[in-house]
Amino acid sequence: MAEGGGPSVSVLIPTHQRRATLRAALESLARQSVAPETYEVVVAADACSDGTQEMIDGLEVPYELRRVGPRGRGRAAAVNAALTAARGEVAIVLDDDMRVVPGFVERHGAHHPAGSRRCVLGAVPVELGPGSTHAAGYVKAKFDLHLSRLSDPAHLALPRSFFTGNASLRTEVLREVGGFDESFGIYGNEDVELSLRLRKAGVELGYDPEAKALQEYGKDLGGLQRDTLAKGETTVLLARSHPEFFGDLRLAAPDDASRPWLAVRAQLLWLTRRLPGMAGAVFTLFSLLERAGLWRFPLFYRPVLDYAFWAGVDAALRESTDEGDLSNLSRELRRGPIDLLLHG
């Protein structure tokens, strides 16, 4: 218990239209190794119309469960709304598609004694089941590799290694740095942006593989493609917010691919600038190819996700007044395919 008699830990869960997976997350939090009065769960139900609010209000759990509603302003705003309502000395941010292990709250809480300035990531392995999509298998393989590297301090220190689907720190520290940046209203990079401000504030990063939350990835290739497109856009927003970190971002390496693919991508980006439905057509084509069995090829997902990312970047840079690195990047993305083939 906290000194004032309230909970020591607040679990903050932003959610949008995921009643079933959220319920599984809340039920897993009911099976913790610590006493239920020592932690609370605050759910920020972001513009939900699927019965999420009613499910929360009717769910019987041993801990204190509260909900707030940030009204459709995105994940960053949802976490901030939950943070405002939190009473615990330690805040754990948890995604709504996670099921946590019994020692979850205890493991996270132990990392944050009074006065500590540390942010700890917990493991978030993707679980596959009979109904899992092929895209989920791709995401699982990629994220398993990422998790296997987080014990290396050098890898953990990279901005792109940071995530807040399962992360904890002192509530006062998260409030001190201003919470999440709510200008990140669409998918992606609100957590990386937070990590840069935490770094500037002298907050140390850590990783605890035993503070585990099993992730249910339910999106198909179409959803993965749309998320990657949005992530391209928000990466540009991130670079504008923190230009000093440009070299650490994927934006710094637009030519990290073979010359033939760079030429194809340049042509696709040219068409995307001129045909409003081009990105959707490319996504539909690859979804059809996936259903035809091409997902079995090891490199199948790489080109369409690379295109999606850079299409998002290009859209965010279009008609902008950026200077320096972003201006140079915009010119690089507008190079023609023949130039790329001949000169790399």
C-alpha positions as CSV (number, residue, x, y, z in Angstrom):
1,M,0.0,0.0,0.0
2,A,1.1,3.6,-0.6
3,E,1.8,5.8,2.4
4,G,-1.6,7.5,2.1
5,G,-3.4,4.2,2.2
6,G,-4.2,4.0,-1.5
7,P,-2.8,1.6,-4.0
8,S,1.0,1.4,-4.6
9,V,0.6,0.6,-8.3
10,S,-1.7,1.9,-11.1
11,V,-2.0,-0.2,-14.2
12,L,-3.0,2.2,-17.1
13,I,-4.7,0.5,-20.1
14,P,-5.7,2.5,-23.2
15,T,-8.3,0.7,-25.3
16,H,-10.3,1.1,-28.4
17,Q,-12.9,-1.3,-29.7
18,R,-11.3,-4.4,-28.1
19,R,-13.8,-5.6,-25.6
20,A,-12.9,-9.3,-25.7
21,T,-9.1,-8.9,-25.4
22,L,-9.5,-6.2,-22.8
23,R,-11.6,-8.5,-20.7
24,A,-8.9,-11.2,-20.9
25,A,-6.4,-8.6,-19.8
26,L,-8.5,-7.5,-16.8
27,E,-9.1,-11.1,-15.8
28,S,-5.4,-11.9,-15.9
29,L,-4.8,-8.9,-13.6
30,A,-7.1,-10.5,-11.1
31,R,-4.7,-13.4,-10.6
32,Q,-1.7,-11.5,-9.2
33,S,0.8,-12.6,-6.6
34,V,0.3,-9.4,-4.6
35,A,-2.8,-8.4,-2.5
36,P,-5.5,-6.8,-4.7
37,E,-5.7,-3.7,-2.5
38,T,-2.1,-2.8,-3.4
39,Y,-2.9,-2.0,-7.0
40,E,-5.6,-0.4,-9.2
41,V,-6.4,-0.6,-12.9
42,V,-7.5,2.5,-14.8
43,V,-8.9,1.9,-18.3
44,A,-9.1,4.8,-20.7
45,A,-11.9,3.7,-23.1
46,D,-11.2,5.7,-26.3
47,A,-14.4,6.2,-28.3
48,C,-15.6,2.6,-27.8
49,S,-18.9,1.6,-29.2
50,D,-18.6,-2.2,-28.8
51,G,-19.8,-2.5,-25.3
52,T,-16.5,-2.0,-23.6
53,Q,-17.8,0.5,-21.0
54,E,-20.6,-1.9,-20.1
55,M,-18.2,-4.8,-19.8
56,I,-15.9,-2.8,-17.5
57,D,-18.8,-1.6,-15.3
58,G,-20.2,-5.2,-14.9
59,L,-16.9,-7.1,-14.4
60,E,-16.2,-8.5,-11.0
61,V,-12.5,-8.3,-10.0
62,P,-10.8,-8.2,-6.6
63,Y,-8.9,-5.0,-7.4
64,E,-10.2,-1.5,-7.8
65,L,-11.2,-1.0,-11.5
66,R,-12.0,2.4,-12.9
67,R,-12.5,3.8,-16.4
68,V,-12.1,7.2,-18.0
69,G,-13.0,8.3,-21.5
70,P,-10.7,10.6,-23.6
71,R,-13.2,10.7,-26.5
72,G,-11.4,9.4,-29.6
73,R,-8.1,11.3,-29.5
74,G,-5.7,8.4,-29.9
75,R,-3.5,6.2,-27.7
76,A,-1.3,9.0,-26.3
77,A,-4.3,11.0,-25.1
78,A,-5.9,7.8,-23.7
79,V,-2.8,7.0,-21.6
80,N,-2.6,10.6,-20.3
81,A,-6.3,10.5,-19.3
82,A,-5.6,7.3,-17.3
83,L,-2.4,8.9,-15.8
84,T,-4.4,11.9,-14.6
85,A,-6.7,9.6,-12.7
86,A,-3.9,7.3,-11.3
87,R,-3.4,7.2,-7.5
88,G,-0.5,4.7,-7.4
89,E,3.1,5.6,-6.9
90,V,4.2,3.4,-9.7
91,A,2.5,3.5,-13.2
92,I,2.5,0.5,-15.5
93,V,1.3,1.1,-19.0
94,L,-0.3,-2.0,-20.5
95,D,-1.9,-2.6,-24.0
96,D,-5.4,-3.9,-24.2
97,D,-4.4,-7.1,-26.1
98,M,-2.1,-8.4,-23.3
99,R,-2.6,-11.2,-20.7
100,V,-0.2,-10.8,-17.8
101,V,1.6,-13.5,-15.7
102,P,0.7,-13.8,-12.0
103,G,3.9,-12.0,-10.9
104,F,3.4,-9.1,-13.3
105,V,2.5,-6.3,-10.9
106,E,5.0,-7.6,-8.2
107,R,7.9,-7.7,-10.7
108,H,7.2,-4.2,-12.0
109,G,6.6,-2.7,-8.6
110,A,9.9,-4.0,-7.2
111,H,11.9,-2.0,-9.8
112,H,10.7,1.4,-8.5
113,P,11.5,2.3,-4.9
114,A,10.9,5.8,-3.8
115,G,13.1,8.3,-5.6
116,S,14.1,5.9,-8.4
117,R,14.3,7.3,-12.0
118,R,14.0,4.2,-14.0
119,C,11.7,2.9,-16.8
120,V,11.4,-0.9,-17.1
121,L,10.1,-2.7,-20.1
122,G,8.6,-6.2,-19.7
123,A,8.5,-8.9,-22.3
124,V,5.6,-9.0,-24.7
125,P,5.8,-12.2,-26.7
126,V,3.2,-12.7,-29.4
127,E,1.0,-15.8,-28.9
128,L,-0.3,-17.7,-31.9
129,G,-3.4,-19.8,-31.9
130,P,-5.5,-21.7,-34.5
131,G,-7.1,-18.5,-35.7
132,S,-4.0,-16.4,-36.0
133,T,-3.3,-14.6,-39.2
134,H,-0.2,-15.2,-41.4
135,A,0.7,-11.6,-40.6
136,A,0.7,-12.4,-36.9
137,G,3.3,-15.1,-37.6
138,Y,5.5,-12.6,-39.3
139,V,5.1,-10.1,-36.4
140,K,5.8,-12.8,-33.8
141,A,9.1,-13.8,-35.5
142,K,10.2,-10.2,-35.8
143,F,9.3,-9.4,-32.2
144,D,10.8,-12.5,-30.7
145,L,14.1,-11.5,-32.3
146,H,13.7,-8.0,-30.8
147,L,13.0,-9.3,-27.3
148,S,16.0,-11.6,-27.5
149,R,18.2,-8.6,-27.9
150,L,16.8,-6.3,-25.2
151,S,19.1,-7.8,-22.5
152,D,21.9,-6.1,-24.4
153,P,22.2,-2.5,-23.0
154,A,23.4,-1.2,-26.4
155,H,20.3,-2.5,-28.1
156,L,18.0,-1.4,-25.3
157,A,19.4,2.1,-25.6
158,L,18.3,2.5,-29.3
159,P,15.2,4.7,-29.6
160,R,13.4,2.2,-31.9
161,S,13.8,-0.5,-29.2
162,F,11.5,1.3,-26.8
163,F,7.8,0.3,-26.4
164,T,5.1,1.0,-23.8
165,G,2.8,-1.9,-24.4
166,N,4.3,-3.2,-21.1
167,A,6.4,-0.6,-19.3
168,S,6.6,0.9,-15.8
169,L,8.1,3.9,-14.0
170,R,7.3,6.1,-11.1
171,T,4.1,8.0,-11.7
172,E,5.7,11.2,-10.6
173,V,8.4,10.8,-13.2
174,L,5.9,10.2,-16.0
175,R,4.0,13.3,-15.0
176,E,7.2,15.3,-14.6
177,V,8.1,14.7,-18.3
178,G,4.6,15.6,-19.4
179,G,3.2,12.1,-20.1
180,F,2.7,11.2,-23.8
181,D,2.8,13.8,-26.6
182,E,-0.9,14.0,-27.8
183,S,0.1,15.3,-31.2
184,F,0.8,11.7,-32.0
185,G,-2.9,11.0,-32.7
186,I,-2.5,8.2,-35.2
187,Y,-0.6,4.9,-34.9
188,G,3.0,4.7,-33.9
189,N,6.0,6.5,-32.3
190,E,4.3,8.1,-29.3
191,D,6.3,5.7,-27.2
192,V,9.6,6.4,-29.0
193,E,9.0,10.1,-28.6
194,L,8.4,9.6,-24.8
195,S,11.7,7.6,-24.6
196,L,13.6,10.6,-26.0
197,R,12.2,12.9,-23.3
198,L,12.9,10.3,-20.6
199,R,16.5,10.1,-21.8
200,K,16.8,13.9,-21.6
201,A,15.4,13.8,-18.1
202,G,18.0,11.3,-16.9
203,V,15.7,8.3,-16.7
204,E,17.5,4.9,-16.9
205,L,16.0,2.1,-19.1
206,G,15.8,-1.5,-17.9
207,Y,14.3,-4.7,-19.1
208,D,12.7,-7.5,-17.1
209,P,11.8,-10.6,-19.2
210,E,9.9,-12.1,-16.2
211,A,7.5,-9.1,-16.1
212,K,5.7,-10.8,-19.0
213,A,2.5,-9.9,-20.8
214,L,1.4,-12.3,-23.6
215,Q,0.3,-10.5,-26.6
216,E,-2.6,-11.4,-28.9
217,Y,-1.9,-10.0,-32.3
218,G,-5.2,-10.0,-34.2
219,K,-4.5,-7.9,-37.3
220,D,-4.3,-9.2,-40.8
221,L,-1.9,-8.0,-43.5
222,G,-4.2,-5.1,-44.3
223,G,-4.1,-3.9,-40.7
224,L,-0.3,-4.3,-40.6
225,Q,0.1,-2.4,-43.8
226,R,-2.1,0.5,-42.6
227,D,-0.2,0.6,-39.3
228,T,3.1,0.8,-41.1
229,L,1.9,3.6,-43.4
230,A,0.8,5.6,-40.2
231,K,4.2,4.8,-38.6
232,G,5.9,6.4,-41.6
233,E,3.9,9.6,-41.0
234,T,4.6,9.7,-37.3
235,T,8.3,9.0,-37.8
236,V,8.4,12.3,-39.6
237,L,6.5,14.0,-36.8
238,L,9.1,12.4,-34.4
239,A,12.0,13.8,-36.4
240,R,10.4,17.3,-36.4
241,S,10.0,17.1,-32.7
242,H,13.5,15.9,-32.0
243,P,15.7,16.7,-35.0
244,E,18.8,15.9,-32.9
245,F,17.9,12.2,-33.1
246,F,17.4,12.1,-36.9
247,G,20.5,9.9,-37.3
248,D,19.0,7.3,-35.0
249,L,15.8,6.9,-37.0
250,R,15.0,4.8,-40.0
251,L,14.6,8.0,-41.9
252,A,18.4,8.3,-42.0
253,A,18.7,5.3,-44.3
254,P,16.2,5.5,-47.1
255,D,18.6,3.7,-49.4
256,D,19.0,0.6,-47.2
257,A,17.8,-1.9,-49.8
258,S,18.9,-3.3,-53.2
259,R,19.1,-1.0,-56.2
260,P,16.3,-2.9,-58.1
261,W,13.9,-2.6,-55.2
262,L,14.8,1.1,-54.7
263,A,13.9,1.7,-58.3
264,V,10.6,-0.1,-58.0
265,R,9.8,1.7,-54.8
266,A,10.6,5.1,-56.4
267,Q,8.1,4.3,-59.2
268,L,5.5,3.2,-56.7
269,L,6.0,6.4,-54.6
270,W,5.7,8.5,-57.9
271,L,2.4,6.8,-58.7
272,T,1.2,7.2,-55.1
273,R,1.7,11.0,-55.3
274,R,-0.5,11.2,-58.4
275,L,-3.1,8.5,-57.7
276,P,-5.0,8.9,-54.4
277,G,-6.0,5.2,-54.3
278,M,-2.5,3.8,-55.2
279,A,-1.5,2.8,-51.6
280,G,-4.8,1.0,-51.1
281,A,-4.4,-0.8,-54.5
282,V,-0.9,-2.0,-53.5
283,F,-2.1,-3.2,-50.1
284,T,-5.0,-5.1,-51.7
285,L,-2.7,-6.7,-54.2
286,F,-0.3,-8.0,-51.5
287,S,-3.3,-9.2,-49.4
288,L,-4.4,-11.3,-52.4
289,L,-0.9,-12.6,-52.9
290,E,-0.7,-13.6,-49.3
291,R,-4.0,-15.5,-49.6
292,A,-2.5,-17.2,-52.6
293,G,0.3,-18.6,-50.4
294,L,3.2,-16.3,-51.1
295,W,3.4,-15.6,-47.4
296,R,5.5,-18.8,-47.2
297,F,8.4,-17.0,-49.0
298,P,10.8,-15.6,-46.3
299,L,11.0,-12.1,-47.8
300,F,7.3,-11.7,-48.8
301,Y,6.4,-9.1,-46.2
302,R,9.5,-7.0,-46.5
303,P,8.8,-5.1,-49.8
304,V,5.1,-4.1,-49.1
305,L,5.9,-3.0,-45.6
306,D,8.9,-1.0,-46.8
307,Y,6.7,0.6,-49.4
308,A,4.0,1.3,-46.8
309,F,6.5,3.0,-44.4
310,W,8.1,5.2,-47.1
311,A,4.7,6.1,-48.6
312,G,3.7,7.3,-45.1
313,V,7.0,9.3,-44.8
314,D,6.5,10.8,-48.3
315,A,2.9,11.8,-47.5
316,A,4.1,13.5,-44.3
317,L,6.8,15.4,-46.2
318,R,4.7,16.5,-49.1
319,E,4.3,20.2,-49.5
320,S,6.2,20.8,-46.3
321,T,8.6,23.6,-45.5
322,D,11.2,21.3,-43.8
323,E,14.9,22.2,-44.0
324,G,18.1,20.2,-43.3
325,D,17.8,16.4,-43.0
326,L,14.1,16.2,-43.8
327,S,14.4,18.4,-46.8
328,N,17.3,16.2,-48.1
329,L,15.2,13.1,-47.4
330,S,12.3,14.5,-49.4
331,R,14.6,15.1,-52.4
332,E,16.0,11.6,-52.0
333,L,12.5,10.0,-52.1
334,R,11.7,11.9,-55.3
335,R,14.7,10.5,-57.2
336,G,13.6,8.7,-60.3
337,P,14.0,4.9,-60.8
338,I,16.5,5.2,-63.6
339,D,18.7,7.5,-61.6
340,L,18.6,5.0,-58.7
341,L,19.4,2.1,-60.9
342,L,22.3,3.9,-62.6
343,H,23.8,5.8,-59.6
344,G,22.5,4.0,-56.5
